[in-house]
Amino acid sequence: MKRSNGAVTLRHVAKEAGVSITTVSRVLNGRETGVPIRADTRERIMAAAADLGYRPNLLARALRGSRSSLLGVIARDIADPFHVQVLRGLNEVARDREYRLFLGHVDYRPEVAAIYVSMFEQSHADGIILIGDIQGADATLDALADRHRYVVGVSDRIGRRRVPGVYVDNVLGTQLAMDHLWALGHRTIICVADERTVDGPLRAEVYERYMRERASADAPRTYYTTQPDPEPSYRLGRELFGHLDRQTRPTAIFAASDTMAIGLLQAAFQLGVVVPDRLSIVGFDDIDVARFTIPPLTTVSQSGEEMGRIAANLLLDMIEADRPGSEVDDVIVRPTLVVRQSTAPPT
């Protein structure tokens, strides 16, 4: 019968299985000694634990010096659809390797990240994963690297930092988007990027360099929003698309994220600007909803779930091999272009 009152302890399992607490602890915590435990005894202990609904006390295990099987996750923005993809990949690997995640949402505030670091430290998390770099958060990252041996960053990076990271080749991704628009015949292309992330300005910089290097292109024009969400880009689109009848109107837009591209699509729809007949739009990320927009969005895929899986495996391998971050190389993911119906030759 399952125990219903109070937490089930090793003592309860030992009594049910008719063995000592020490034997139960050795079996359930995977600790071996020179004295072997018979297979039928192991089976009896496991059956008793399952019947009673025993769950290990992970915090107590950590306090004894063993691993807690807990990973802290600090997310820049849990509302970001791309970060949701990364989280799915993280959770998949953590579950398969018998770890659990603690999630903290910082909402672009580095000081909140510092609070979560302390919380994860008190909870004896075995390692920490950061999702999304934030402009101006270098001091927080440095403090985290000083306090924790096992830390990995994933997404929105542009190069090596104090802790190893998993991120896309932003230069290649931007070039893929621009090559696609250029091959279609677009020469008047503008860029919409955000100021608060680390990789948004880099993508804008690559776009500007691309346009300057081509004599037949118009001068680069970059518009920055306050954050990579649909609302700011929607408002920007309302302003831009009111002047599409001018001679200098853009024929295409490179948006540095899919969420910004979606805001632009909505503004175009409301103002009667038909995409892609009058305006082509390319995004960056390939979030889940990108193939369901109207029209479906052409975008650069970062493979968010795969990035999450890579980051989780990287961190867990560091923990299990006792390798500090200074000895671990970054993993730079190669992006791909996904062509859908939001781009076409200019008319």
PEQUIBEL-V106252 format. One record per residue. PHI is phi in whole degrees, 0 to 359 (none if undefined). PSI is psi in whole degrees, -180 to 180 (NA if undefined). D_CENTER is the distance of its C-alpha to the mean C-alpha in whole Angstrom. Layout:
PHI_PSI_D_CENTER, PHI_PSI_D_CENTER
//
This chain:
none_141_43, 286_140_39, 282_131_40, 250_-18_39, 252_115_40, 83_169_38, 286_143_35, 276_128_36, 248_175_37, 299_-32_38, 298_-42_41, 296_-43_41, 295_-42_40, 299_-42_43, 295_-42_45, 295_-39_44, 273_-12_44, 74_34_47, 228_178_46, 281_160_45, 297_-37_42, 300_-43_42, 296_-42_42, 298_-44_39, 298_-41_37, 298_-41_37, 287_-50_36, 284_-26_33, 258_4_32, 69_28_32, 261_125_35, 254_150_38, 230_-175_41, 289_-16_44, 265_114_46, 290_153_44, 252_129_43, 297_149_45, 299_-39_43, 291_-31_45, 292_-43_44, 301_-45_40, 297_-39_40, 294_-40_42, 293_-46_40, 297_-38_37, 293_-40_39, 294_-42_40, 297_-42_36, 292_-40_35, 294_-37_38, 274_-11_38, 76_36_34, 293_136_33, 231_133_30, 293_145_29, 274_98_29, 294_-37_26, 294_-44_26, 298_-37_30, 297_-42_29, 296_-40_27, 295_-25_30, 277_-1_32, 100_-2_30, 270_174_28, 288_147_24, 272_-15_23, 62_28_20, 243_137_18, 239_131_15, 272_135_13, 239_121_10, 251_111_10, 256_132_8, 300_-42_9, 204_106_9, 288_-11_9, 276_-11_11, 290_119_9, 300_-32_9, 290_-38_6, 294_-30_4, 297_-41_7, 299_-46_7, 300_-43_4, 299_-39_6, 299_-43_9, 295_-42_8, 301_-48_8, 295_-37_11, 299_-48_13, 291_-42_14, 301_-43_14, 296_-45_17, 295_-31_18, 259_15_19, 64_45_20, 242_162_18, 234_152_17, 254_139_14, 254_128_15, 249_130_12, 238_135_13, 251_120_12, 260_-17_14, 53_49_14, 68_13_14, 250_107_17, 301_-34_17, 295_-30_20, 289_-36_18, 301_-39_15, 297_-36_19, 295_-44_20, 295_-35_17, 302_-45_18, 296_-41_21, 297_-45_21, 294_-33_19, 294_-43_21, 293_-29_24, 274_2_22, 60_42_23, 298_139_19, 289_-29_19, 199_169_16, 227_138_13, 242_131_9, 257_127_8, 251_109_5, 93_115_6, 280_152_10, 238_137_13, 301_131_16, 82_11_19, 258_20_17, 299_-39_18, 296_-40_21, 296_-43_18, 296_-42_16, 298_-42_20, 296_-40_21, 295_-44_18, 296_-32_19, 288_-30_23, 264_-23_22, 233_136_20, 282_-33_21, 242_98_17, 222_137_14, 226_138_11, 257_149_9, 218_136_6, 79_148_5, 62_32_8, 251_163_11, 232_0_14, 175_-179_16, 296_140_17, 229_-164_17, 296_-27_18, 238_152_15, 296_155_14, 218_164_11, 237_119_9, 204_166_9, 275_157_11, 284_94_15, 295_-35_15, 296_-49_19, 297_-42_19, 300_-44_17, 294_-40_19, 297_-38_22, 299_-45_21, 296_-45_21, 291_-39_24, 300_-39_26, 297_-48_26, 295_-40_27, 296_-44_30, 297_-28_31, 284_-14_32, 109_6_34, 283_135_32, 233_-21_33, 255_90_33, 240_132_29, 248_164_27, 237_139_23, 240_121_21, 226_174_19, 244_158_17, 267_-22_18, 271_-19_16, 268_172_13, 274_-37_14, 274_-20_13, 302_-52_15, 299_-33_19, 294_-44_18, 298_-38_18, 295_-39_21, 296_-42_23, 294_-41_22, 302_-47_24, 297_-41_27, 295_-40_28, 301_-45_28, 291_-40_30, 293_-30_32, 284_-9_33, 245_113_34, 298_-29_38, 277_-3_38, 272_153_35, 289_167_35, 297_142_34, 295_144_30, 225_116_29, 246_134_26, 242_128_25, 258_140_22, 252_169_21, 283_-22_20, 196_160_17, 277_56_14, 242_162_16, 296_-36_18, 298_-52_21, 299_-40_22, 288_-31_22, 298_-46_24, 296_-40_26, 297_-43_26, 299_-38_27, 300_-38_30, 287_-46_31, 292_-43_31, 284_-9_32, 286_-8_35, 238_23_36, 290_-14_36, 277_-8_39, 289_158_40, 295_-29_41, 269_14_38, 299_144_35, 287_149_32, 259_-11_32, 206_155_28, 230_132_25, 260_113_22, 262_131_19, 285_0_16, 205_156_14, 294_-36_14, 296_-37_15, 291_-39_17, 299_-37_19, 294_-40_19, 300_-40_21, 293_-40_23, 300_-42_24, 294_-42_25, 297_-42_27, 299_-44_29, 299_-46_30, 293_-29_32, 262_7_34, 75_21_35, 270_110_33, 280_124_33, 258_127_29, 259_12_30, 301_-45_34, 256_-19_34, 205_128_30, 262_145_27, 227_131_24, 241_135_21, 255_-168_17, 211_120_14, 140_-46_11, 61_58_13, 291_166_11, 303_-37_13, 279_-9_16, 301_-34_17, 278_-3_20, 250_0_21, 290_168_22, 241_110_26, 285_164_26, 304_140_23, 274_126_21, 288_134_21, 203_166_17, 264_123_16, 271_131_13, 259_-6_10, 57_66_10, 303_-45_6, 297_-41_8, 295_-39_10, 299_-40_7, 296_-42_6, 296_-43_10, 298_-45_11, 297_-43_9, 296_-46_11, 296_-38_14, 299_-47_14, 294_-46_14, 293_-35_16, 294_-38_18, 299_-45_19, 297_-48_20, 287_-27_22, 263_-1_24, 55_50_24, 253_124_22, 288_160_21, 299_-28_19, 296_-19_21, 260_3_22, 247_130_19, 279_153_18, 293_156_15, 245_115_14, 256_118_14, 276_137_13, 275_122_15, 280_165_15, 226_154_17, 266_130_19, 249_108_19, 269_122_23, 237_-146_24, 257_13_26, 269_2_25, 230_145_27, 198_167_31, 300_149_33, 292_152_35, 241_NA_38
//
